[in-house]
């Protein structure tokens, strides 16, 4: 008995082969997609809700795709310090804001006398930071607005907790119609970028605050950015939580 090699498959046979091919393709894509996802870096995601401020109850999501290394932190600190308004807005190495203001008061007024007309505007800290690589983003629940994270640093605290510090190139809330304002604050200056601190316990939960409510401190020796927490500095972020990663993610990613 010979086979007719030129015979075309019947309609039923074509349907069977087609379904089998589709199932094989779906299975391949599912496996390939899982492997690709497992090889892709998994961001660290924190969530929080605003409290004691306007807006109250605003959900926030902090997505860190990469933690800043020594060189990254140096670049961010140097960039902020290079901004013309830096001397008025930040305190270096944790120096009390009052002391910094007193030092400025002792300086002469020669700079005022040497003003030159038609000097081009120098870039602000926000504009300078926007030129740096992003290492994540801050997202507002219910909004498509996002804020690029330029600095992401975490340090271990007592009993298994951690302190997370983030710097965005724009002030968080600057896209909102109503200005973001805390009910109470220990901040003495206003800046056009944001510094955010999240303080978490060993279970990954905690509170936090922002530069809306506290002054910014820069440590040039350690290349770190932080907030000056004083008596009365409010925690304007509540329900802070580290979100779990997918089951296949590893701790060393």
C-alpha positions, 0 to 999 in steps of 0.5 A: 500500500502506498501513501499519497504524499500529495494528498492534502490533510482533511479539514478535521486533520488541519484543525487538530494540527492547528490546535496542537500547534497553538497549545505548544506555542502557548506552553512555550511562551508561558515557560519562556515568560516565567524564565525571563521574569525570573532573570529580570531584576525585581524592584523593592516596593514600599507603600505609604499613606499621607496623614496630618497634611493636605492631602490626607489619605493619599496613597503612595507607592515607592518603587526602587529599581536600583539602590544607589552605590557610593558613587551615585550618592556622591553625585547626588550630594554634590549636585544638590550642593552645587545649586545656587540655593543650596546654602539657604536650603540644606544643613551640612553634616547635621549642623543645626539650622539655627547655627547655619543661619548665624554663620551666614549673618556674620558674613559681610554684605559684599555680595549684595554690593557686587550684584551684576545686571543681566546675569543668566538664571542658574539651574535649580537643584531640581533641574540639576537632579533631573539630569541624573540617572533615575533609580526608581519612581514615586507613584500616587494612587489614582493618578498617572503622575510619577516622580523620578527617584534619583537617590535610594539608600537604606541602612539597617537599624536596631532589631532588624529594621531599616531606614530608607531615604529617597530623593526625587528630582521634583517635589512630590505633590508638585503636579497636584492642583492643591499644594501639599502642606503638613499641618505642623512642620519643623522645616525652616526652608522650602525646596523644589525636590523631595527627600523622603524617609521611611522607618520600618521595623523588622516586620517591614512596617513603619512610619515616615516623613518628608522634607515638607515637614523637616529640613534636609541635611547633607553629609559630604564625608559619608555622601548621604542625604537625610532629614533633620528629625527634631522634637515635634517633627511629624510623621506625615506618612503612615501605614508604611510597608515593604511589599512582598516580592514574587515567590521566585524572587531571591534576596540577592537580586 
